[in-house]
Amino acid sequence: MAISFELSELTSRVVRSKVGTRIIKGMEEGIKKKEDNGVISFVGWVFNASWSLTGFLVGKLTGFFKFSWSTFWGWFVAAKQFIWNFNWNATDEQLEASINSQWTALAGQLGGTLGNAFGYIACGILPGAAIAVFNEPLGAVVLAKVGEEFLEEFLENLGALLNSALRLGTQILFTETYKNVRKLIKSNSNLVKKLFGANAEKAVKAWGSKDSKPWSFASATEDFLDNTFGTDGAMREFAEEFLEEADEACVEAGYVVANAVDTYLSAQMIAKQSVPPLGHTRYVEITPNRDNPDEKIVLGGSEELLKPVIIQTLATYNQLGDRDLGVVYGVPADDMPERRYKPEVVLKFYRKQNKDPLKGEITDKLSMQISFRLMNKSKTDFADDFYLKTLADVIYRKFASPPFKVNKGKQVYTYCDFEKGYQLKLDVTTQAEARRIVEQVLDIQGHKVDDDLLRIGSKPINGISATPEKVTIRGKVEKLPVRGKEGVVTFQHAYLNVGVNVPPINLVDLTGKKRNVVYTGK
């Protein structure tokens, strides 16, 4: 039997077409063809190897300029925040000073990006090229490793730099337009007087003077709330929380809408392809036993992946058909959302070791940790501090102002909602205490508690002795940790694990010992 196939349908060809041109290929060919002609050959080889990376870099750079609704919404939110806090009574000198400070910050970011690239080239790529002169296989390995790390660092820094440059360009355009319009209006103050009166002319002439009182939409809103509801009280707190939560919810909803539109448009573009690499999606109905036509198995998936699955399904049916294998409980692993590499928020609670002045007893140290995943976020959402500040602000209001206290106990309660990133295990005193904690944690992302998901642990810690067990190690009596100790622990620290090789990002800290805290409450 003759078998024919297309080279373009081979798995290796399909994968290679998606990956693109190999980055190090030109370097490897340069090593093979290089003749030992001393310094001239070495310099020429380095130049040719560097030139082989240009195609890859150009392809990656064009990706930064592709339009997406998510990127547009991020730009719109940043522009809105700038206009909201813009001082409309600032002088021209103050506006220029603000722009100059932004230029200075951008210059520093550009210097950091180029410095990072220079460091990798000077201390990584060039030494790897030098090694290749004396040991070609070792040089190829070094260049491959260093080149991969260099490109990842450089492209990440470049993306953040372009994002900052876009925002600065928007601010410059708005500021210069505002200055020119203001100059035009002030130069025609006589016309303003004729149309609107002497008071309007006086206001126009005082517009942007050095003694003008700063005015922005943000400050005007605060003044309105103060004049309407006072500086404190229930109505003032209600109005302020209403405006803040409405703004945050609008931003989050906008990102959800933008991501949904981008996903839909991408799916439409993929659907227009004539033949996907693994074939079209098919659904197959199998009747494994012809004597029982009512028994059917329905399978679905790409054509190439479906073929071996059909064979495996029939083989499994022949082996296990009509045999009682029991009942499988739980959720199949393939249906579980991937959580391991999602950003993780960690909340830390502590109780210090103190002496009770009334009982004269020394209380042991206690600690507790609660964590959850941000299922709708990835490491690309942390290019700047915008979302981090929003997240830290919510955590501070929910857990640090005032510090949130937990009644830790021996009973285990669980709350699992894998699609939203929650797999909470709480050792507390009562079910009401467990629900209070779950509600507070879910409120960080605006989620509601599903009481069906809050359960008593399958193995409660009842009847465990509170007396610590003692053991002798190298002649010294040590106390083993006691499980299920009771006491009140207080929120002290929250941090974020992004999921890449960077230290945890400190969001909120009440201990005063953490550095680079995103939100301090001041």
N, C-alpha and C positions, 0 to 999 in steps of 0.2 A: 504494500500500500504506500503510495507516494504522499508525502507531507509537504505542503508549501506554506510559507509564512512571509510576512513583510518585515524587513529589518526595522522599519520605523515603529513596529508594534512591540519590539522586544522591551522587556522591563528595564534593562540597562539603558537603552536609548531614551525611553520615556523619562526616567529619572534624570538622566544627563541633560535632556532638553529643559527640564524644570530648573535644575541647579544653575545652568549656564556654563560659560567657559571656565575651565579650571584656572585658578589664580596662579598656581605655581608651575603650570605647564611650561610657560615660556622660560622660566628659570631652569627647569630640568633639562629642556632641550639645549639651553645655553651651556649648561654644564657638560652635556655629552659632546657638543660640537666645539667646545673651547679648546684652543691649542695653547700650549704652554709657551707663551711669548713674553712672560714677565709682566711688568707694571702696565704696559699698554693693553695687553689682553685682559688683565683684571679690570681696568677701568671700563673698557668696552663691554665686558660681560655684565658689570654692575649696571651700566646704562641700559643695555638691552633687557635685563631682568626687570628693572624699574619700569621700562616702557610697557612690559607685558601686563602690568597692573592697571594701566590707564583705562583700558576698556571696561574692566570690572568697576573701577571707581566712578566712571562716567555713568554706567548703568545704575549704580546705587544712588548717585547724586540726583539723577532725574526722578527717582522715587520720592524725594523730599518735596518736589514741586507738583506732584499729582494732586488734583483737587479732590477733597472729600468733605461731606457735610459735617462730619465730626470735627475736622480741622477748622472749618468755617465757623462752627458754633463756638469753639474755643477762642478763636479770634474775636468774635462778637462779644463774648462774655468779658474778655480782657478790655475791649474798647468801652463797653458799658461801664465797667468798674472805673476806668480812667475818667470818663466824663462825669460819673457820679461824684467823684472826689475832686474834680477840677475846680480851681479857684478862679471864678469869673471876674474877680476884682484885682487879680494879680497884675503887677506892672510888667512892661515889656522886659525889663531887666530880670525880674523874677522868673518869667517864663523861659527866657534864654538860659538862665542859670539852671533851671530844672532840666532842660534839654541837654545842657552840657554835662550835668551829672549823669544822665542816662548814657550819653556818649562815653563818658569815662568808664562806667560799669561795663558797657559793651566792649570797649577796648581791652579791659581786663579779662573779659571772657574770651575774646579773640586771642589774647596773649596766652591764656591757659590752654586753649585748643592747639595753637601752633607749638607751644612749649611741649605739650604732651606728645605731639607728632614728632617733633625734633628729638625728644628723648628716646622714643622707640627706634627712630632711624639711626641715631648716632650710637646708641648702646645696644641695639638689637639686630637691626637689619644689616648694617655695615659689618659688625663682627661676624654675623652669619655668612656674609659674602666672603669675608677674609678666610673663614674656616673652609669654605668650599674650594678655595684655591689649593689647599693642601690635602683636604679630605672631602671629596665631592659628595659621597652619600651622607656624611655627617652634616655638611653644610646645607644640603637639601632639607634634612630633617629640622635643623635649627631655623631655617628661613620659613618653613611651613608653619612651625609653632609660633614664632614671633610675628609672622605676617598675619596670622589669624587673630591674635590678640590685638595687634596694632590696628587692623581694620575695624574690629568691634569697638575699641575705645574711640578711635577717630570719628567714625560715623555717628556714634552716640553723642559725642561732644559737638560735632558739626550740626546735628539736628537741633540740639538745644540752642546753639548759636544762631541758626537761621530763624528759629522761633522768636528769640529775643530781638533780632534785627527787624523782623516783621512788625512786632509790637512797637518798637521804637519808631519805625517809619510811619506807622499809623498815628502815633502821638505827635510827631513832627509835622505831618500834614495837617492834622487838626489844629495844632497850636499856631502854625504860620497862617492858616486860613482865618483863624479867629483874630489874630493880630491885625491882618490886613483889613478885615471887615470892620473892626473897631476903629482903625485909623480913618477909614472912609466915612464912617458915621460921625466921628469927632470933627473931621474937616468940613462937614456940612451941618454944623450945629445951628447955624442961622436958619436953615431950612427946617430943622427939627423944632426950633422956636416958633416958626410961623405955623407949623402943622399941629403941634402939641402944647405949646405954651412955654413960658419962661422956666417953670420948674423942670420940664423935660430937658431944656437946654442946659440948665445947671447940673442935672444928673449926668448928662452926656459928657460935659466938660470934666466932671469929677471921676468919671469912669476910668479905672486903672491908674489913678494917682497914688502917690506913695502913702498917703494917710488914709487910703480906702480900707474899710473893714473887709476882711476875707469873706467870701460868700461861695458856697457850693451847695449842690442838691443834698449832700449828706448832712451838712451843718444846718441847712434850712429845715430838713426833716426833724432833726433833733430839737431845734427851736420850736417847731410846731407842736411836737409832743410835750415839751416843757410848758408851753403856754396853754395848751389844751387840757392836759391831764396832770400837770405838776411834775416835779422831779422824781417823785416816788409814788407808791400806791398801787392798788390792784389794777386799775384801768390803765395806768402808764405801763405796767409790766405786760398786761394783755396786748396793748397796741404794739409795743416794741417787739414782743415775741412773734406776734402775727406777721409783722412786716419782715422780720428776719427769716422766719420759716418759709414764708411765701417766696422770698427771693431765692433761698437755697433750693426749695422744691422746684422752682421754675428752671434753675440752672440744671439740676439733675434730670428733670423731665426732658429738657432740651437735648441733653446728651443721649438719653434713651431714644428719642425720636431720630436724632441724627445717625446713631449707630444702626437703628433699624432700617433707615433709608439706605445707608451704605451697604448693609448686608443684602438687602433686597436687590439693589442695582447690581451688586457683584454676582449674585445668583443668576440674575437675568443674563448677564454677559456670558457666564459660564454655560448657561443653557443654550445659547446661540451657537456654540461650537458644534461643528458637524458630527464629529465622532470623539467622545471623550477618550483619554488614554486607556481606561479600563472598560470601555463600552458603555452603552446606555443602561439606565436603571430598568431592571426587569422584575416582574413578579411571577412566580411559578407555583402552580398548584399540583401537588404530587399525591397520587393514590397508591400508597405502598402495598396495599393488599387488595387485589382485584376482587376477591370474594367478599370484601366489605367496602363497597363504593362510597359509603357515607363517611368513612374515615379518611380525612384529607390533611395534608401538611402544606402550608403556604410559606414560601420563602421569597425574599426580596433582596435586591442589591445589584451591583454592577455585574455585567455579563461575565467578565473574566474571573471575578471573585466568586460568582454564583456557581460556576461549573463544578469546582471541587467540593463545594458545600453540598450540592445535590447528591453527589456520590457518597460523601461521608454520612449524610442524613439517612440514605437508604441502607448503608452498611450498619449504622447504629440501630436502625429499626429492626433489621434482621437479627441482630444480636440480642436486643433487649425487648423486642416486641412481646406483648402478652405476659410480661413479668412484672410482679409487684415490687417496685423499688422504694416504696415509701413516698413521703411528701416532702418537697423542698420548700423551706420557709425563707423569707427575707427577700431582698432585692437582688436580681442578677448583677454580677460585677460590671457587665458591659453597660447596664443602665445607670450606673452610679456616675454622677458628674465628677470630672477630674478636679481634685482639690489640692493636691500636693504642692503645686507650683503657683498657687494663687497667693496674693499678698495676705499676710496674717496680722491681725491686730491682737495684741496681748495686753491684758489688764492685770496689774499686780496689786495684791492686798497684803498688809502686814500688821502684826501686833508685836510691839517691842517687849522685851523681858523687863518687868517692873515688879516692885514690891508693894503689895496691897497694904496701905497704912492702917486699915481697919482690922483685917484678919492677920496681918503680919506674914502672909504667905507670898512666895515669889511665883509670879505667873510666867509660864514658859513662853518662848517665842512661837508665834503662829504665822503662817503664810498661806496664801491662796492665789491661784492663777486662773483667769478666764480668758479664752481666746476664741476667735472666729475668723473666717476667711471672707475676703472681699471678692465675691464671685464675678462681679461685673467690672473688675479692675484688673489691669496687668501692669507690668513694670514700665510700659510706655506712658502710663498716666501720671508718672512722677517725674517728668522732665523738669518741671518747676514746682514751686511750693504752693500753687493755688489750691489744689485738692487737699494737700497735707494740712494747710491752715484751716480749711473748712472742717476736715475730720477732727483735728485737734481741738478746735473751738467747740464742736458738739460734745466731744468726750469731756472736756473741761466743765461744761455746763451740766452734764449729766452725772459726772462722778467726782468732780473736784470742788464744786461750789454749791453746797458744802461737801466735804469729803464723804463719799458713800460708804456706809458700814454694812457688813455682812455678818449674820449670826451663823458661824460655822458650827456644824454638828456631826453626828454619826450616820444620819440617814442619807442615802444616795438618791439623787433625782437626776434624770437625764432629759435633754431636749435636743432632738436631732431633726434638722431640716437641711439635708445635704445640698439641695438645689440653691439655697440661699447662703450656704457656707457655715451652718451652725451644727456643732456636735459638742454640746455642753454637758459636762459631768459636774454636779454640784453636791458637795458634802455639807449639808445645812441641817437646821433643826426641824423645820416643818415644810409642808407642801406650799403653804402661803408664802413663806420666805423664798422658796425656790422660784415661784411664779413672779414675785417682786423683782428678783434679780434678772430673770429671763426677760421680763418686760423692759427693764432699764437697758439691758444690753441690746435688745432688738431695736429699741428706740433710736440708737445711734444711726442706723440706716433707714429709719422710718418704717420698719416692718412691724406687723401685728402678731401677737402671740396666738398660736394655734393650740388650744388646750388639749386637742387629741394627741399632740406630739410631746406633751409634758407628762412624764411617767416616773413612777417609783422604780429605782434601780432593781435589776433582777436579783441582786445579792446585797440586801441592806446590811449595814455595819452595826447591827444590834448585838448587845451582849459582849462586846469587846472590852477587855479590861483597860482601865485608864491608868493602871500602874505600869510604869516602864519596866521592861525586862532587862535584867543585868547580865553581862557576859564579861569574862576575864580574858583580856588580850595582852600577852607579854607581861603578866603580873599586875596589870592595872585594870580595875573594875570600870567598865564603860556601860552607859545606859543606851539601849537601842531606841530608835524613834518609835513613838506611840502613834498608832493609826487611830483616826477618829476623834482626836482631841477637840473639845468644844471651846468656844470663845468668840469674841467679836474682833474681826479684822477690818481694817480701814484702807480704802483706796489710796495708793501712794504714787503709782507710776504706770504709764501706758506707752508702749512703743510699737513700731510697725516693722515686720519682717517683709521686705519687698520680694524676696525670692531670688536674688542674684548675689554675687559675691561682694556685698557691701555690708558694713555694720548696721545693726538695727537703728531705725530712725526714731529718736525720742520725741513723742508727740506731746505728752504732759508729764510733769514731774513736780511732786510736792515735797520731795526730800531735799532739794537744793544741791544734790550731788551729781546730777547728770549734766552733760554738756550738749550744746547745740539743740536745745529744746525748741520745738516748733512754736508752741503756744504756752506762755507763762501766766496768762490771765491779767497782765498789766496793760 
